[in-house]
Amino acid sequence: MPATPSPYHRLNPLTKVVIATVGSIGAFALGGYAGPLAIIAVTLGLATVAGVVRRLTRASVLLSLPIVISVILVSVFTRAGTTVLFVIGPFDATLEGVDFAAQTVIRLFAISTSIGLFVLTTDPRALVLDLERRGVSPRFAFVAVATIEAVPTLVERAATIGESQRARGLDTEGSLRARLRGLLPIVGPVIITSLTDVEERSLALESRAFSRPGRRHLLWAMPDSAPERVLRWLLLAALVALIAARIAGV
């Protein structure tokens, strides 16, 4: 394995999975402002230690932006409330709608930063090997890693195909009509190459006896210290307690 650049990178993959899960579910379960903001602060602090705070912030904002815009438009102008801030045509912007939209946006950013920190600091190969070492089915581990790698792979492939198409004279910049017209020549090859990649990967896995029954003997394992195991159980216990408190109405 290549040398890792920070102590956070060197954490066991399962520890980072638990941190991301607790941060994501915790932000949704806590609600309000204080809880999600605290999760964001902790996540950005960990990202600073890992040296990926700028990349994480940029990626989280870009990924959350489409949903954030939809949430703001729907919540501000359609949510019922008693305090009307301003009126646009038949729509009333209420204070209650603004408050609900702000809480939702903060939750979304907390979730995106929690998941993004895991993606930016975890090698998918290390996650697969660690899951297999713990007795997880190789098929399940492969599906988990393929899911993590799907979006970055598609984005990279679409960028490569777009550059190739522009080199052939395709107009993908300029007016909205030109962009829409140039979308199909990019989407088609992306889908076809993705299907071809799935077939080639399946053949490669079968040639390496991926579907062989029985447990495989791994020659490498991620270190997993006792403090990390304790931290994982404490985080999971805190998450269960939080969910139970929310269900109980506390």
N, C-alpha and C positions, 0 to 999 in steps of 0.2 A: 504494500500500500504506500502511496506517496505521503510525504511528511505533511502533517496538518498545521495550519497557521496559527491556531489559537487553542486555549484550553477548552473552549466550548465545542470546537470541532472535534476534540478528542473524547468527548463524552460518548458513552455507549448509545447507539442509535435508538434503542428502546427508551432510554431516558429522555431523549429529545422528542420522541413520539409522545410520551406521557406529558411533557411540558406543553407541546403544541395542543394536545387534546384537552388538557385542563384549561389552558388559556382560551381556547375556542368555546368550549361548552360553558366555562365559567363566565365569560363575557355575556353569553346569551342568558344564563340563569340569573346573574346578578341584577342586570337591568340598571336603570338610573344612570348616573354620571360617574360617581366615585369609583365603583367597582371596575367597569370597563376602562376608565382612564388609568387606574392603578395597574391593570394588566398591560395596557399599552406602554406605560412607563417602564415596567419590569422587562417587557419584551425588547423595547428599544435599548435598555441598559445591557441586556444580554447580547443584542446585536452590536453594540459598541465594543463589547469585549471580543466578539467574534470578528470585528472589523468589516461588517457588512451593513452598517446602519443606513448609509446612503442608498445602496442598492435595495435594501428592504423597504425603505420609505417610498422610494420611487415606484417600485413594483406594486406595493400595496395600494398606493394612490391610483395608479393606472388601472389595476384590476378592479378596484372598488368603484371607480368613477361612474361607469354606466348604471350600476345599481343605485348608487347614491343619488344620481340625478332623478331616476325614476321614483325613488322613495320620497325625495323632497317634493316633487311635483304632485304626487298622489296624496301624500300625508298633509301637506300644507293647505292644499286647496279643496280637499274632499273630506277631511276629518272634521266631524262636528265639534263645535266649541261655543262658549259663551262670549269670549273676547275676540272681536274681529279687528285685525290689524289694518287690513286694506282690502279693497275689492277690485277684481279684474273681471269685467263682464259679469257672467252669472256665477263666478266663483268667489268665495269668501276665504281669505287667508286668516286662519284663527291662531291664537296664541297656543292653544292646545295642540294644533297640528304642527306648529313649529317645534314645540317641545318634544312631541313624539318623533318627528323627523330627526331632530338632533340626537336623541337617545339611540335611534336606530343606526344612524351614521357612525356614531362612536362604537357601537357594537360591531358593525361591519368592519371597521378599521382594526379593532382589536382582534377579530377573527382572522383577517387577512394577514396581519403582522405575525400572529402566532404560527399560522401555517407556513407563511413565507420564510420565517426564520428557520423552520425545520428543513424546508426545501433547499435553502441556500447553504446550509451548513452540514448536510448529510449526504454522504456518498450512497447512491442506491445499491451498489454492490455490497457495501458493509451492512446495510439493512437486510438484504436478502440472506446473507450468510448468518447474521445474528438471529434472524427468525428461524432459519433452518436448525441452527444449533440448539434452539429452545424447543425443538420438536414440531414446529409448524410445517405443514405440508409444503413441499417445494412448489407445487402448483399455486397455492395461495400466496406464497412469498413472491413468485414471479408476477402474479396478477397485481399485487400491491406495488411492486416496483414499476411495472409497465404503466400503471395509472399515474404514478408520480412523474414518470418521464414523458407521458403522452403530450401534454401541453407544450413544454419546451421543444420537443422534437418537431411537433407540427408547426410551431412558430418559426423555427429555424429552417424547416423544409419549405414553408411558404415564402420566406424571404429569399431563399436560393432560387426557387422557381420564378419568383417575381423579377429578380435580377436577370435571369436567363430570358424571360419573355420580353423585358425591356430592351435587352441587347438585340432581340430580333425585330424591334420596331413597335412593340405593343405600347400603346399609350395608357399608362396606369396613373398618371398625374394630371392635374389640371381641374377641369370642371367635374361636378358630381356625376354627370352623365358619362363622362369618359372613364371615371373610376369604376362605375357600375358595369360598364361595357367590358372593362378589362378584368373584372372579378372572375368571370367564368373560366377564362383560359388559365387562371391560377388555381381555382378551387378544384377543377377536374384533375389535373396532374397530381395535386396534393393527395386527393382521395385514392387515385390509382397507385401512386407510389407507396402510400400507407398500407394498402392491401397487399402489395407485393412484398413490402418489408415484413408484414405479419407472416406471410407464407415462407419467406426465406428464414425468418427467425424460428418458425416451427420446425422446419427441416433441420436446421442447425441443432436445435435442442434434441430432436429425436436421434440425430446421429451421435449425440453425446449421452444417450441412454437416460434422457431426462425423465421419461415415464417408467423407468425401472422400479419395480416394487422394492420396498425395504428402505431403511434409513441410510443416507449417505454418510460417509466418514469425511468430515471437513478437516483440512490441514491448517486452517487459520481461523482464529476467533478474536472478536473485538474484546478488549479488556472491560471488565465489569466489576467495579470496586464495591465494597460493602456500603460506603456512604451513598453511592448512587442508588443502590437497591433500597436503602432506607428512604432516600428522597422520593423515589417513585411511589412507594407505599404511602408516604405522608401526603403527597399530592393527590393520589387517588382517594385516600380517606377524606381529605378536605373537600374534594369534588363531590363525593357521595353525601357528605354531611350538608353541603350547600344545596344539593338537589333535594334532599329530604326536608331541609328547612323551607325551601320554596314551596314544595308540595303541601307542607303543613301550614303554610301561610305566615311563617315567621318573617 
